[in-house]
C-alpha cells in the first residue's frame, strides 16, 4: 500500500478525531440552549468533516519551492542498486485488520446474544413481535428491516397511556432511521477500533439519540411528562445486554438526565431555528477547515506546455544536491536548501527559444542577497551547466537537463530528447519488496521481467520471462508487483515516442554488506541489471 494512502488514512483519523472532540465538548451546551434534538443533529458535523477530507485537495500556487536531496552515490558499472526497505506498513495493516475483525465478531456475538435472550418471537402486527421473556424489550431489532419487539408482559406492566407513549418513542426511532445509524456507528467503531474517542462518542451519541426521541414524544404529548417518566422507571432490561444494530427503551441510559430533560420547557421555534443555523455553520466550518488543511495539490493547466527539469546544484564546492520536477513553462519555480550554512535558494523560469532549445533563467540568492542571474540555454535532453563565482572557485554550479512536455505531466515529450531511434529505458523506479518468506529461507535469485510499455512510458502488462532458480516464485511475484508501478522512457522511432517492450533483470540477494558478485549473463537487449538487497535474519 502506498505512502499516499497511509497519509490519507491518517488525515481521515485526525480530522474525525478533532470533529468528535468538538461535538463532545459542545453537545451539553447545545442541548441546554437549543434542545436535545439539535444536540443529536450536531453529530452530523463528524461525517461532514470526514467527507471533506475525501474531496480533492486545494490547489497550490504555480510557484513551488522544493527541498533538495543529496545526490546518491554512483552505482557500480552495469548495475543499479535498489535497497529493499522493511515494509512495516504490511504489519500495521495486518494488525488493523485483525483488530477490526475481532471487534466485528464481538458486536455480532452481542447482537446474537440479545436476539437469543428474547426467546421465541410471536407476531403481533405489521413489524411488531412479542418476546417470550419479560426483559426482551421494548426495542427495535435489526438495521435494514427493524422489528418492534415487545416484552412478554407489555400489556400488564404498562398502562394504556404508557404503552402509547412507548410505541410513539420507538416509531420516532423508526422514522429517523436510528437503527441504521447505530449499525453504521458499529461499523465505524470496527474500522477505528484503535481510536478511544470513537468508542466514547458512540455511547454519547446513543444517549443523545434517546434524549432526542424523548423530546420528540414530549413535543407531541406535552401533558404526558409524568406518565412518560413512570414508563421509564418500569422498564427493566437487566441481563438483556447491548444491542449494536437496533434501539431499545433502555434503563441503562442515565435516567436522571432523561427525567431532568422532561422537566425542561421545550425550546421556541425561533430558538430551534437559531440552533439549526449554528449547527449548520459549525458543520460547514469544520468541513472547510478539514479540506483546507490538506496538503495542496499542484495547479497545472492541461493546455500549458511544461518543462521536465533535472537540476544538480553545488555550492562552495560542497556535496551536490539534485532535484527533478515537471512544471508549467514560463512559471517560476524555486529550489532551496535549509541545511546549508549559510542558506541559499535559486529561482528558475524556463522558456522555449529559437532552434528548439530551452532557456533557463536563474536567480541565485545567498542569505537573501542576490549574487547572480545566469541564463542556461540547453538542447532538450542534453545536459548544460553554468557557474557563478571566480574561475576555479565557483560559489554556485548549476547543471540542468531539460525537456518539454505536454500539459499532462505524464504525457510523452513534446520535443524529442534525441533525434536518433532508441529503445525504452528506466525513468522512475521504486525498490521492490524483498519477500519476508524468501528472506527467512535465505532465497536469492535472478528474475527477468518482460514489460509492455506504452508511448507515455507506463507499463500496460508485465510477465516473468525467467527465474533462477525456478523455485524462487516469490521473487518473481515481488518483481512483477514493482515493475507494474514503474515509469520508463518510451522507445522512439523517427523522433516519436512509440509503444514497445523492455527486458528488466532484477537480482535479489541477501547480506548487503558483502560486495556484489559478478553480473550474470543477460539476454540481448536487456536493460541494466537492478540489485535488490535484503537483510538476512540469520
C-alpha positions as CSV (number, residue, x, y, z in Angstrom):
1,X,0.0,0.0,0.0
2,X,1.4,3.4,-1.0
3,X,2.5,6.0,1.4
4,X,-0.1,8.4,-0.1
5,X,-2.9,6.0,1.0
6,X,-1.5,5.8,4.5
7,X,-1.2,9.6,4.7
8,X,-4.8,9.8,3.6
9,X,-5.9,7.4,6.3
10,X,-4.0,9.4,8.9
11,X,-5.7,12.6,7.7
12,X,-9.1,11.0,8.0
13,X,-8.4,9.8,11.5
14,X,-7.1,13.2,12.7
15,X,-10.0,15.1,11.1
16,X,-12.5,12.7,12.5
17,X,-11.0,12.8,16.0
18,X,-10.9,16.6,16.1
19,X,-14.6,16.7,15.0
20,X,-15.5,14.2,17.7
21,X,-13.8,16.3,20.3
22,X,-15.7,19.4,19.1
23,X,-19.1,17.7,19.3
24,X,-18.3,16.0,22.6
25,X,-17.4,19.4,24.1
26,X,-20.5,21.3,22.6
27,X,-23.3,18.7,22.9
28,X,-24.2,19.6,26.5
29,X,-24.3,23.3,25.8
30,X,-26.3,22.8,22.6
31,X,-28.9,20.6,24.5
32,X,-29.4,23.2,27.2
33,X,-29.6,26.2,24.8
34,X,-31.5,24.7,21.8
35,X,-32.9,21.4,22.9
36,X,-32.0,17.7,22.7
37,X,-32.9,17.3,19.0
38,X,-30.3,19.9,18.0
39,X,-27.6,18.3,20.2
40,X,-28.3,15.0,18.4
41,X,-28.2,16.7,15.0
42,X,-24.8,18.1,15.9
43,X,-23.3,14.7,15.3
44,X,-23.7,15.2,11.6
45,X,-20.6,17.5,11.9
46,X,-18.4,14.4,12.1
47,X,-19.3,12.8,8.8
48,X,-19.3,16.2,7.1
49,X,-15.7,16.8,8.3
50,X,-14.5,13.4,7.2
51,X,-16.1,13.6,3.8
52,X,-14.4,17.0,3.3
53,X,-11.0,15.2,3.6
54,X,-12.0,12.9,0.8
55,X,-12.6,15.9,-1.6
56,X,-9.7,16.9,-3.9
57,X,-7.2,19.0,-2.0
58,X,-6.9,22.7,-2.7
59,X,-4.6,23.9,-5.5
60,X,-1.2,25.3,-4.6
61,X,0.2,28.3,-6.4
62,X,2.2,27.6,-9.5
63,X,5.4,28.9,-7.9
64,X,6.7,25.8,-6.0
65,X,9.7,25.5,-3.6
66,X,11.2,22.1,-3.2
67,X,13.6,20.9,-0.6
68,X,16.5,19.2,-2.4
69,X,18.1,15.9,-1.5
70,X,21.8,14.8,-1.8
71,X,22.8,13.1,-5.0
72,X,23.1,9.3,-4.4
73,X,26.5,7.7,-4.8
74,X,27.1,6.3,-8.2
75,X,26.4,2.6,-8.5
76,X,28.8,0.0,-9.8
77,X,29.1,-0.1,-13.6
78,X,26.4,-2.2,-15.2
79,X,24.2,-2.4,-12.1
80,X,21.8,-0.1,-10.3
81,X,21.5,-0.9,-6.5
82,X,17.9,-0.8,-5.1
83,X,17.9,-1.4,-1.4
84,X,14.6,-3.1,-0.4
85,X,13.2,-1.3,2.7
86,X,11.4,-3.1,5.5
87,X,7.7,-2.9,4.7
88,X,6.4,-2.1,8.2
89,X,3.1,-1.0,6.6
90,X,2.2,-4.6,5.9
91,X,2.4,-5.5,9.6
92,X,0.5,-2.4,10.5
93,X,-2.3,-3.2,8.0
94,X,-2.4,-6.8,9.3
95,X,-2.8,-5.6,12.9
96,X,-5.5,-3.1,11.9
97,X,-7.4,-5.8,10.0
98,X,-7.2,-8.3,12.9
99,X,-8.5,-5.7,15.4
100,X,-11.4,-4.8,13.1
101,X,-12.4,-8.4,12.6
102,X,-12.2,-9.1,16.3
103,X,-14.4,-6.2,17.2
104,X,-16.9,-7.0,14.5
105,X,-17.1,-10.6,15.8
106,X,-17.7,-9.2,19.3
107,X,-20.5,-7.0,18.1
108,X,-22.0,-9.9,16.1
109,X,-21.9,-12.0,19.3
110,X,-23.6,-9.2,21.3
111,X,-26.4,-8.9,18.6
112,X,-26.9,-12.7,18.6
113,X,-26.9,-12.9,22.4
114,X,-29.6,-10.2,22.6
115,X,-31.7,-11.9,20.0
116,X,-31.4,-15.3,21.8
117,X,-32.3,-13.7,25.1
118,X,-35.7,-12.8,23.7
119,X,-36.7,-16.4,23.3
120,X,-39.4,-17.3,20.8
121,X,-41.0,-14.3,18.9
122,X,-44.7,-14.2,18.2
123,X,-46.1,-11.9,15.6
124,X,-48.5,-9.2,17.0
125,X,-48.9,-7.0,13.9
126,X,-47.0,-5.5,10.9
127,X,-43.3,-5.5,12.0
128,X,-44.4,-6.0,15.7
129,X,-43.4,-9.1,17.6
130,X,-43.7,-10.2,21.2
131,X,-40.8,-11.8,23.1
132,X,-41.1,-14.9,25.1
133,X,-39.4,-13.3,28.1
134,X,-40.3,-10.1,30.1
135,X,-36.9,-8.5,29.8
136,X,-36.9,-8.5,26.0
137,X,-38.0,-5.0,25.1
138,X,-39.4,-2.7,24.1
139,X,-36.8,-2.4,21.3
140,X,-36.3,-2.1,17.6
141,X,-34.3,-5.1,16.5
142,X,-32.3,-5.1,13.2
143,X,-30.9,-2.4,10.9
144,X,-32.4,-2.7,7.5
145,X,-35.9,-4.0,8.3
146,X,-36.2,-3.4,12.1
147,X,-39.0,-5.0,14.0
148,X,-40.6,-3.7,17.2
149,X,-40.0,-6.2,20.0
150,X,-42.4,-6.0,23.0
151,X,-41.8,-7.8,26.3
152,X,-44.0,-10.7,27.3
153,X,-45.7,-8.6,30.0
154,X,-46.0,-5.4,27.9
155,X,-49.8,-5.4,28.4
156,X,-49.7,-5.8,32.1
157,X,-46.6,-3.9,33.1
158,X,-47.6,-0.6,31.4
159,X,-50.9,1.3,31.5
160,X,-52.6,2.0,28.1
161,X,-51.3,5.6,28.1
162,X,-47.8,4.4,28.9
163,X,-47.9,1.9,26.1
164,X,-49.0,4.6,23.7
165,X,-46.0,6.7,24.7
166,X,-43.5,3.9,24.4
167,X,-44.8,3.0,20.9
168,X,-44.6,6.6,19.9
169,X,-41.0,6.7,21.1
170,X,-40.0,3.6,19.1
171,X,-41.8,5.0,16.0
172,X,-39.7,8.1,16.2
173,X,-36.6,5.9,16.1
174,X,-38.0,4.0,13.2
175,X,-38.9,7.2,11.2
176,X,-35.4,8.7,11.8
177,X,-33.6,5.5,10.7
178,X,-31.8,5.4,14.1
179,X,-31.2,1.6,13.8
180,X,-29.3,2.2,10.6
181,X,-27.3,5.0,12.2
182,X,-26.4,2.7,15.1
183,X,-25.3,-0.1,12.7
184,X,-23.1,2.4,10.8
185,X,-21.6,3.6,14.1
186,X,-20.8,0.0,14.9
187,X,-19.0,-0.4,11.6
188,X,-17.0,2.8,12.1
189,X,-16.0,1.5,15.6
190,X,-14.7,-1.7,14.0
191,X,-12.7,0.3,11.4
192,X,-11.4,2.7,14.0
193,X,-11.0,0.2,16.9
194,X,-7.7,1.8,17.9
195,X,-9.2,5.2,18.5
196,X,-10.7,5.5,22.0
197,X,-12.5,8.7,21.0
198,X,-14.9,6.9,18.7
199,X,-15.9,4.4,21.4
200,X,-16.6,7.2,23.9
201,X,-18.5,9.2,21.2
202,X,-20.6,6.1,20.3
203,X,-22.0,5.9,23.9
204,X,-22.7,9.6,24.0
205,X,-24.4,9.5,20.6
206,X,-26.8,6.7,21.7
207,X,-27.7,8.8,24.8
208,X,-28.3,11.9,22.7
209,X,-30.4,9.8,20.4
210,X,-32.7,8.7,23.2
211,X,-33.0,12.3,24.5
212,X,-33.9,13.5,21.0
213,X,-36.6,10.8,20.8
214,X,-37.9,11.8,24.3
215,X,-38.1,15.4,23.2
216,X,-40.0,14.5,20.0
217,X,-42.6,12.5,22.0
218,X,-43.0,15.2,24.7
219,X,-43.5,17.8,21.9
220,X,-46.3,15.6,20.6
221,X,-47.7,14.8,24.1
222,X,-46.8,17.9,26.2
223,X,-49.1,16.9,29.1
224,X,-47.8,13.3,29.4
225,X,-44.4,14.1,31.1
226,X,-45.3,12.3,34.4
227,X,-46.6,9.2,32.6
228,X,-43.6,9.1,30.3
229,X,-41.2,9.2,33.3
230,X,-43.2,6.4,35.0
231,X,-42.9,4.3,31.9
232,X,-39.1,4.8,32.0
233,X,-38.9,3.7,35.7
234,X,-40.9,0.5,34.9
235,X,-38.6,-0.7,32.2
236,X,-36.1,-3.3,33.2
237,X,-33.6,-4.7,30.8
238,X,-31.2,-6.3,33.3
239,X,-29.4,-9.2,31.6
240,X,-30.6,-8.3,28.1
241,X,-27.2,-7.0,27.1
242,X,-26.2,-4.4,24.5
243,X,-27.8,-4.1,21.0
244,X,-25.3,-2.9,18.4
245,X,-27.8,-2.8,15.5
246,X,-31.1,-1.6,17.0
247,X,-32.6,0.7,19.6
248,X,-34.1,-0.3,22.9
249,X,-36.1,1.6,25.5
250,X,-33.3,1.1,28.0
251,X,-33.0,1.9,31.6
252,X,-29.2,1.6,31.1
253,X,-29.2,5.2,29.8
254,X,-28.8,7.7,32.7
255,X,-32.4,8.0,33.9
256,X,-31.6,11.1,36.0
257,X,-30.6,13.2,33.0
258,X,-33.5,11.8,30.9
259,X,-36.1,12.7,33.6
260,X,-34.5,16.0,34.2
261,X,-34.8,16.8,30.5
262,X,-38.6,16.1,30.7
263,X,-38.9,18.9,33.2
264,X,-37.3,21.5,30.9
265,X,-39.5,23.6,28.7
266,X,-39.4,22.9,25.0
267,X,-37.4,25.4,23.0
268,X,-39.3,28.0,21.0
269,X,-39.4,27.9,17.2
270,X,-37.0,30.9,16.9
271,X,-34.5,29.2,19.3
272,X,-34.7,26.0,17.2
273,X,-34.1,27.8,14.0
274,X,-31.1,29.7,15.6
275,X,-29.7,26.4,16.8
276,X,-30.2,24.8,13.4
277,X,-28.3,27.7,11.7
278,X,-25.5,27.4,14.3
279,X,-25.1,23.6,13.8
280,X,-25.1,24.1,10.0
281,X,-22.4,26.8,10.3
282,X,-20.3,24.6,12.6
283,X,-20.6,21.7,10.2
284,X,-19.6,23.8,7.2
285,X,-16.8,25.5,9.0
286,X,-15.4,22.2,10.3
287,X,-15.6,20.7,6.8
288,X,-13.9,23.6,5.2
289,X,-11.1,23.6,7.8
290,X,-10.5,19.9,7.2
291,X,-10.4,20.4,3.5
292,X,-8.2,23.5,3.6
293,X,-5.7,21.7,6.0
294,X,-4.8,19.1,3.3
295,X,-1.5,19.3,1.5
296,X,-2.2,21.4,-1.6
297,X,-2.0,19.6,-4.9
298,X,-0.1,21.2,-7.8
299,X,-2.0,23.5,-10.0
300,X,-1.3,22.7,-13.6
301,X,-3.2,23.6,-16.7
302,X,-3.6,20.7,-19.2
303,X,-3.1,23.0,-22.2
304,X,0.1,24.7,-20.8
305,X,3.4,23.1,-22.0
306,X,5.6,22.0,-19.2
307,X,9.3,21.7,-18.6
308,X,10.8,18.5,-17.2
309,X,13.8,19.7,-15.3
310,X,16.6,17.7,-13.7
311,X,18.8,20.0,-11.7
312,X,22.0,19.4,-9.9
313,X,23.3,22.3,-7.7
314,X,26.7,22.5,-6.0
315,X,27.5,25.3,-3.5
316,X,31.0,26.3,-2.4
317,X,32.4,23.1,-3.7
318,X,30.2,21.1,-1.2
319,X,28.2,18.0,-1.9
320,X,25.9,18.3,-4.9
321,X,22.2,18.5,-4.5
322,X,19.7,17.1,-7.1
323,X,16.0,17.5,-7.7
324,X,13.6,16.7,-10.6
325,X,10.2,18.2,-11.3
326,X,7.7,18.9,-14.0
327,X,6.5,22.5,-14.0
328,X,4.5,24.8,-16.4
329,X,6.6,26.5,-19.0
330,X,7.1,30.2,-18.2
331,X,6.0,29.9,-14.5
332,X,8.7,30.4,-11.8
333,X,9.7,27.6,-9.5
334,X,12.2,27.5,-6.7
335,X,14.8,25.3,-5.1
336,X,16.3,26.0,-1.7
337,X,18.5,24.3,0.9
338,X,17.9,24.9,4.6
339,X,20.7,22.5,5.7
340,X,23.5,24.7,4.3
341,X,25.2,27.4,6.3
342,X,24.7,30.0,5.1
343,X,21.3,29.2,3.5
344,X,20.8,29.6,-0.3
345,X,18.0,29.4,-2.7
346,X,17.5,29.6,-6.5
347,X,14.6,30.7,-8.7
348,X,14.1,29.4,-12.2
349,X,12.0,30.2,-15.2
350,X,12.1,28.0,-18.3
351,X,11.1,29.3,-21.8
352,X,11.2,27.7,-25.2
353,X,13.5,29.7,-27.6
354,X,14.6,29.6,-31.3
355,X,16.2,26.4,-32.6
356,X,14.2,24.1,-30.4
357,X,16.3,25.0,-27.4
358,X,15.2,25.7,-23.8
359,X,16.3,28.8,-21.9
360,X,16.5,28.5,-18.1
361,X,16.8,31.9,-16.5
362,X,18.2,31.7,-12.9
363,X,18.2,34.0,-9.9
364,X,20.6,32.9,-7.2
365,X,20.4,34.1,-3.6
366,X,22.6,33.5,-0.6
367,X,21.4,34.7,2.8
368,X,18.6,36.5,1.0
369,X,21.1,38.5,-1.1
370,X,21.1,38.2,-4.9
371,X,24.5,37.1,-6.1
372,X,23.9,36.2,-9.8
373,X,21.4,35.9,-12.6
374,X,22.9,33.4,-15.0
375,X,21.0,32.0,-18.1
376,X,21.3,28.5,-19.3
377,X,20.4,27.6,-22.9
378,X,20.2,23.8,-23.5
379,X,19.2,21.4,-26.1
380,X,16.3,19.2,-25.0
381,X,17.6,16.1,-23.2
382,X,21.2,17.2,-23.2
383,X,22.9,18.5,-20.0
384,X,24.2,22.1,-19.8
385,X,25.8,23.9,-16.9
386,X,26.9,27.3,-15.7
387,X,29.0,28.6,-12.8
388,X,28.8,31.7,-10.7
389,X,31.9,33.0,-8.9
390,X,35.6,33.2,-9.5
391,X,37.3,30.9,-12.1
392,X,38.2,27.7,-10.5
393,X,36.3,28.6,-7.3
394,X,32.7,28.7,-8.2
395,X,30.3,29.7,-5.5
396,X,27.4,28.2,-7.4
397,X,27.4,25.5,-10.1
398,X,24.1,24.6,-11.7
399,X,23.7,21.7,-14.1
400,X,20.4,21.2,-15.9
401,X,18.9,18.6,-18.2
402,X,15.7,19.9,-19.7
403,X,12.8,18.6,-21.9
404,X,9.5,20.0,-22.9
405,X,6.3,18.0,-22.2
406,X,2.6,18.4,-23.0
407,X,0.3,19.9,-20.4
408,X,-0.3,16.5,-18.8
409,X,2.7,15.7,-16.7
410,X,2.6,12.1,-17.7
411,X,2.4,12.8,-21.4
412,X,5.1,12.0,-23.9
413,X,7.7,14.6,-24.5
414,X,6.7,17.4,-26.9
415,X,10.3,17.9,-28.0
416,X,12.4,15.0,-28.8
417,X,15.3,14.4,-26.4
418,X,17.3,12.9,-29.2
419,X,16.7,12.6,-32.9
420,X,18.1,9.0,-33.1
421,X,15.9,6.0,-32.5
422,X,16.3,4.3,-29.2
423,X,14.7,1.6,-27.1
424,X,12.9,2.0,-23.8
425,X,14.8,2.8,-20.7
426,X,14.4,3.4,-17.0
427,X,12.7,6.6,-15.8
428,X,11.2,6.3,-12.3
429,X,11.8,3.2,-10.1
430,X,10.7,2.2,-6.6
431,X,12.5,-0.6,-4.8
432,X,10.8,-4.0,-4.9
433,X,9.9,-5.5,-1.6
434,X,12.1,-8.5,-0.8
435,X,9.5,-11.2,0.3
436,X,9.9,-11.9,4.1
437,X,9.4,-15.6,3.5
438,X,12.3,-15.6,1.0
439,X,14.5,-13.8,3.5
440,X,13.7,-16.3,6.2
441,X,14.6,-19.2,3.9
442,X,17.7,-17.5,2.5
443,X,16.4,-17.5,-1.1
444,X,18.3,-15.4,-3.6
445,X,18.0,-15.4,-7.4
446,X,17.6,-13.6,-10.7
447,X,14.3,-12.6,-12.2
448,X,13.9,-11.3,-15.7
449,X,10.6,-9.5,-16.4
450,X,9.3,-8.5,-19.8
451,X,7.3,-5.2,-19.6
452,X,5.0,-3.9,-22.2
453,X,5.4,-0.1,-22.3
454,X,3.1,2.4,-23.9
455,X,4.1,5.6,-25.7
456,X,3.9,7.6,-22.5
457,X,6.2,5.3,-20.6
458,X,3.6,3.5,-18.5
459,X,3.6,-0.3,-18.0
460,X,0.5,-1.9,-19.6
461,X,1.5,-5.5,-18.9
462,X,4.3,-7.5,-17.3
463,X,5.3,-11.1,-17.1
464,X,8.2,-13.2,-15.8
465,X,10.4,-14.4,-18.6
466,X,12.9,-16.3,-16.5
467,X,13.6,-17.1,-12.8
468,X,16.9,-18.6,-11.5
469,X,16.4,-20.8,-9.5
470,X,13.0,-21.8,-11.0
471,X,11.6,-22.5,-7.5
472,X,12.0,-18.8,-6.4
473,X,8.5,-17.9,-7.5
474,X,8.1,-15.4,-4.6
475,X,10.9,-13.3,-6.1
476,X,9.1,-13.3,-9.4
477,X,5.9,-12.1,-7.8
478,X,7.7,-9.3,-6.0
479,X,9.5,-8.3,-9.2
480,X,6.2,-8.1,-11.1
481,X,4.5,-6.1,-8.4
482,X,7.3,-3.5,-8.5
483,X,7.7,-3.3,-12.3
484,X,4.0,-2.7,-12.9
485,X,4.3,0.5,-10.9
486,X,7.4,1.9,-12.7
487,X,7.7,4.5,-15.3
488,X,10.0,4.1,-18.3
489,X,11.3,6.4,-21.0
490,X,9.4,5.1,-24.1
491,X,11.1,3.8,-27.2
492,X,11.4,6.3,-30.1
493,X,11.1,5.7,-33.8
494,X,11.6,8.6,-36.3
495,X,11.7,11.1,-33.4
496,X,8.4,10.0,-32.0
497,X,7.6,8.0,-28.8
498,X,6.1,4.6,-29.5
499,X,4.9,1.6,-27.6
500,X,7.4,-1.1,-27.0
501,X,8.9,-3.8,-24.7
502,X,11.8,-4.0,-22.2
503,X,13.5,-6.8,-20.5
504,X,14.1,-5.9,-16.9
505,X,16.7,-8.0,-15.0
506,X,16.5,-7.9,-11.2
507,X,18.9,-9.8,-8.9
508,X,17.7,-10.5,-5.4
509,X,20.5,-11.0,-2.9
510,X,20.9,-11.0,0.9
511,X,23.5,-9.5,3.2
512,X,24.0,-6.1,1.6
513,X,27.4,-5.7,3.4
514,X,29.1,-8.2,1.1
515,X,30.3,-6.9,-2.4
516,X,28.1,-7.9,-5.3
517,X,29.1,-10.9,-7.3
518,X,29.8,-10.8,-11.0
519,X,26.9,-9.8,-13.2
520,X,25.0,-12.8,-14.6
521,X,24.7,-13.4,-18.3
522,X,21.7,-11.4,-19.5
523,X,19.7,-11.9,-22.8
524,X,20.4,-9.5,-25.6
525,X,18.7,-6.2,-25.3
526,X,18.1,-6.4,-21.6
527,X,18.3,-3.2,-19.6
528,X,20.8,-2.5,-16.8
529,X,20.8,-5.1,-14.0
530,X,19.0,-4.0,-10.9
531,X,20.2,-5.2,-7.5
532,X,17.5,-5.8,-4.9
533,X,19.1,-6.2,-1.5
534,X,17.5,-7.7,1.6
535,X,18.8,-8.2,5.1
536,X,19.1,-11.8,6.2
537,X,17.5,-12.7,9.6
538,X,20.5,-15.0,10.4
